[in-house]
Each structure stands twice: as C-alpha cells, then as structure tokens.
Amino acid sequence: MMKPPAASVDDYLARLPADQRAALEVLRGQIRAAAPEAVEAISYGLPTFKLNGNLVHFGAAAKHCAFYPGAVMDVFAERLAGFDTAKGTIRFQPDAPLPPDLVEDIVRHRVARNVEIAAERRARKRG
C-alpha cells in the first residue's frame, strides 16, 4: 500500500532520513532567502516554491537528494560541471550539497524567467 502524499513541505521533510532532511532543510532556506516572496506548496508530490507559477522543486530519492529548477542547465552548465544532472534535475548527496551561491543564482534566474513568462501571457491575453 502506498503512503499518502505529503500534506505540506514540513510533512514531506519529516518522512525523510535525518541526513536527507537536514540537506533539504538547508536547500529550502537558501531558496526562501533568494525568493522570499515565493509560496511553498506540494506539487507533483514534491516540495515546491511557486511565484508566477512553479519556480523550483526539491526532493529526495533512495540514494540522493535533488533540486529541480527546470530548464537552466544550459545557462549554468559550467557551474554544474561535476554534478549529476539531467534535463531540469540536479542530483546531489546530502554530505555534498550544492554551493549556496549557485542555488541563489539559479533561483533568481528562475524568478526573472517566471516574471518574463507571466508578462508574455498577459500580453497575449490583451493582444
């Protein structure tokens, strides 16, 4: 029988092993600091920050933690060298977290991109 989905970010984190929970709490704080106006939610079963739509997600799997910032891999390719990445996903170990300045820059990039997308949508509705 499957566990019910997490009701909140705190609920999601409470279900994790201590090392993953600690690493993701740090990441959560870094995201919140870079986008203080973003709202936390659970989306796609993952902790999510929303601001003009989904901003970033994060979560844990059996053998790693992950940060899901969407389509930023090309923009940050050099700085992501050495991390296990896939389309929209950056995987890391709890004892080897992402550099705080990289998280901040990615989140700020996503905030700016979401603002652009929201403006484009508004323009299309008016047009």
Residue pairs with C-beta under 8 A, 6 or more apart in sequence:
3 15
5 42
5 45
6 12
6 15
6 42
6 45
6 47
7 42
8 40
8 42
9 28
9 40
9 41
9 42
9 47
12 42
12 46
12 47
12 59
13 21
13 24
13 25
13 28
13 47
14 21
16 24
16 60
19 94
19 95
20 60
20 65
20 94
22 94
23 65
23 92
23 94
23 95
23 97
24 47
24 58
24 59
24 60
24 65
26 97
27 58
27 65
27 67
27 97
27 98
27 103
28 47
28 58
30 100
30 103
30 104
30 107
31 38
31 49
31 55
31 56
31 58
31 103
31 107
32 38
32 49
33 104
34 103
34 104
34 107
34 108
34 111
35 49
35 51
35 55
35 107
35 108
35 110
35 111
37 51
38 49
38 50
38 51
38 55
38 111
39 49
39 50
39 51
40 47
40 48
40 49
40 50
41 48
41 49
41 50
42 48
43 50
43 54
43 57
44 57
45 59
46 57
46 58
46 59
46 68
47 57
47 58
47 59
48 54
48 55
48 56
48 57
49 55
49 56
49 57
49 107
51 111
51 114
52 114
52 115
52 117
52 118
53 114
53 117
53 118
54 70
55 107
55 110
55 111
55 114
56 67
56 68
56 69
56 70
56 106
56 107
56 110
57 67
57 68
58 65
58 66
58 67
58 68
59 65
59 66
59 68
60 66
61 91
64 84
64 91
64 92
64 93
65 91
65 92
65 93
65 94
65 97
66 89
66 90
66 91
66 92
67 89
67 90
67 92
67 98
67 103
67 106
68 88
68 89
68 90
69 88
69 90
69 106
69 107
69 109
69 110
70 88
70 110
71 87
71 88
72 88
72 106
72 109
72 110
73 80
73 85
73 87
73 88
75 109
76 102
76 105
76 106
76 109
79 99
79 102
79 105
80 90
80 102
83 90
83 91
83 92
83 98
84 90
84 91
84 92
85 91
90 98
92 98
